[in-house]
Amino acid sequence: MEPLSRIAIVTNASKVGAVEAASALAAIAQAEGVDVRSTAEFPPSEGFLKGVDACFVVGGDGTLLGMLDEAVRLNVPVAGVKHGQLGFLATFSPEDLHHQLPPIFRGAYQVRRRSLLRCKFGSGDSRLALNDIVVKSGSDSRLARLAVRVEDEPVAEYACDGVIFSTPTGSTAYNLAAGGPLVHPAAHVVVMTPISAHTLTSRSVVFPRETRLFVESVGEQDPPRVAADGQDAYAGTNPLPLEVVVPEETFPLLEEENHSHFRVLRNKLKWD
């Protein structure tokens, strides 16, 4: 790959040790002759990534997800330095930066194009998600009653706490906690997993990426809530009917040349 000459560093200062890690990262980059643009404002101002070769996010997976729209719009690869909990996306370690980063600045890295989901609302608004889109009951004390279809073909009706639509990347997030399958990030699929479904035979369904999924309410109930990557996705009164598709856009994730997805799984899920 081409050497990096200009990078952005985005720091989530609320994470203990993140500011110190960002300072170390900047020093290493400057020692390699790399220009650095840095901010502890999160999320940063629009256009912060314009003109840079890559963005290094210091904070964790949630911080990295906060850079999604800007990175996709400007096609800037993003790397994560973990200062969060699990870190399936933010795989660089603060204690290893001194030997991890110099080869990367010199071009020893890869950019993986991770697939996304887009949820489209009847209002015309839409949101992107790298991990998942979640439709949940609008009431903490009542089940959601949701119907899912592919185009005009009914799939299932669910009485449940909600339904998760996950990318392969997001299969290790909420989908995994809800009992859904792990999916290799290079797979071109969408995973649908009901949350605490009232019927025990309700299980995850895996769809090809070309699928257009639609979610509608069944009967009278409070309007459900929709979240994209854990953040409220719709501010109106009723987000349904909802369409979920895999868009043409992808998320550019910067990784080490020798990055291994299964090594990360073995480490994070304690398989070793």
N, C-alpha and C positions, 0 to 999 in steps of 0.2 A: 504494500500500500504506500501511498505518498506520505512523506514525513509531515508532521503537524507543525505549522509555523505560527498559528494564532489559535488560542483556546479561550474559552469562557469557563469560569469557575462559579458555580452557584452553591451557596452554603445555607443550610438550614440551621441558623444559629441557636435554635431551641434545643438541638441535640448536644448533649455533653461531649466535649472534645472535638466537635465538628469544625469550629473556628481554627483550632490549632492544626487539624489535619489539612484544612484548606490552605493555611499559611505554608505548611510543609510542601504541599502539592505545587503551589505557586513558585516556591524557591527552587524546586527541582526543575520545573519547566523553564524558568529563567536561566538556570545554569546550563540548560540544553539549547539556549538561544531562542526559546519560544516566547512570543508575545502573549501576555496574560491580561484578560479583562475579568474582573472579579466583583462579585456583589454578595452581600449577606441579606439583601432584600428578597423575600420569598413570598409569592412568586415574583420574579424580576419584572421590570417594565417591558412592555411590548417592544420587540425589535432588539432585545439585548443580545440575541444570538446572531444577528445579522453580520455577515462578513467573517465569521470564525470557522475554523476547520472542524472543531469538535467542542463539546461541552462536557465538563466534569461536574457531576452533582454530588455534593457531600451531605449526607443525611440519612439515606435509606431508600427503600423502594417507593415509599409514599412521596418523598421529595422528588424522586426521578419521575414518577407519574405526573407530578405537577408541571413538568416541562413538556408534556406530550404535544399539545397543540402547537407550540412555538417550534419545537424540533421538527415536527411533521411538515409544517408550513414552509420552513426554511431549509428542510432537508439537511439538518445538522446532526451528525452522530452524537449520541449521548452515552457516557460511561458513568457508572455509579460507584461512589466510595461509601461503603456501608458504615452508618452510625445509627442504624435502626435495630429491628429485631431479627427477622429471618434472612432477608437479603438474597432473594432468588435473582433479582435484577442487578442490584448494587453489589457486585461481586469482588470489587477491589478492596483490599484491607488497608487501613491506615498504617499499620505496623510494617506493611510490605511495600509501601509506595516507592522507597528508594531503589529497590531492584525491579519493581514492576514497570515503573513509568518511563525510564530512559529508553528502553527498546521501543516502547509504543510511540514516543515522540519521534523516533527515527524511522517509523513506518512498520514496525512489527506488531500489527494489530489486524483485526478483521471487523467488518461491519455486517451484522446480521439484520436482515429485513424482517421484523416481527409483524405478523398480521394483526389487524385491528378489527373492532366492531364499531358500527355506527348505528345509533338509535334515532329513528325519525318519528317525530310527533305530528299529530294531525294539524297543528298550528303552522307547520313548515319548519320549525326549529329542529336542530339535530345536535348530537354530541358524539364525540369519539371516545373510545375506551381501548386501552391496551390489555387490561386484565379481564374485566367483565362488565356487563350491564345486568342489574338486578331489579326485578319488579317485586315489591313487597306489599303486604297488606297495609292499607291506610289506617288501620286501627290495631293497637298493640294487643287488644283482647279478642280479636276476631280473625278467623282464617280468611285469606284471599281466595276468591273463586275466579280462576283465570282459564281462558280457552286459548290454546296455541294452534296455529295452522301454518302450513306451508303453501303459499299462494292460496288456492281455493280448497286445498285438501286439509281437513281437520286432522290434527295430531292427537291431542288429548285435552281433557278438561281436568283441572287440578283444584282440589280444596287443600290449601297448603299455606305456609307462612310466606311463601314467595317462590320465584323461579329465577335461577341464575343462567345467564347466557355468557359463556366463557370462551375466550380465545385459547389456543394451545398454551400461550404464555401464562394466562390466568388460571390454567388448570391446577397450579400449585397454590392458589389463593383460596378464596371463598368456596370455589367449586370443590376443592379437596376437603375442606372442613365439612361440607355438606354431603360427603360420601361419593363425589363424582370421580371420574377416572383421571389419572395422570396422562398427559398427551405431550409427545415430543414437540418442541416449538417449531420445527420445520414442517409439521403436518398441516394440511390445508383443510381444516375442519372448524366447526362450531359445536360446542358442547352445551346441551341444555340439561340442567339438574334442578329438580324440584327441592324445595327446602321444607323438611318436616311434613311431607305429604300425608294426608289422612288415609290414603290407600297404600298398603304395603307393596303393591305391585308397581307403584310409580317409581320409575328408575330413570337414570340419565339416558339421553338420546344423543347420538353423534350425527351431525349433518355435514354434507359437503359444503365448501365455502360459497358455492354459487346459490345456496338456498336463501330465499327471502322468507323470514319468519314474521308472523303477525301475532300480537297478543291483544286480547279483548277481555272485558269483564263479563262475568256470567251473573245475571240477576242484579238486584239492588244491593249496593254496598258502598262503603266509603271509597272515594277515589284512591287507588294505590299510589305508592311512592316509587319513583324510579331513580336509581343511582348509577352513575358511570364511574368506575374505578373508586367506589366508596364515597363519592361526592354527589349531593343532590343534583339531578340533571334537568329538572323541570320545575319552574316556578308558577305555572298556571294552576287552574283548578282541577283538571283531569287530564293525565298524560295519555290515556288510552282512547282509541286504538294506537298501538305502538308497532312500528316496523323495525326489525333488527336485520342488518345486512353486513357483509364483509366488504368494505370499500376498497377502491384501488389504492388508496394511500397505505403506506406501511411506516412502521417506526424503525429508524436506524439505530440499532444498539451496538455500541463499540465494545469489543471484547478482546482479550489477549489472543494471540495466534494459537496458543495451545489450550484455549478454553474448552472444557468438557462439560456438557450438560449433565451427564450422568455422575461425574465427580461432584458437581454441586448438589445433585439430589442425594447422593450417598452421604455427603457431609451434613446437609441441612435436615434431612429426615432420619439421620442416625442409622443408616443401613450398614455402615461398616462395623 
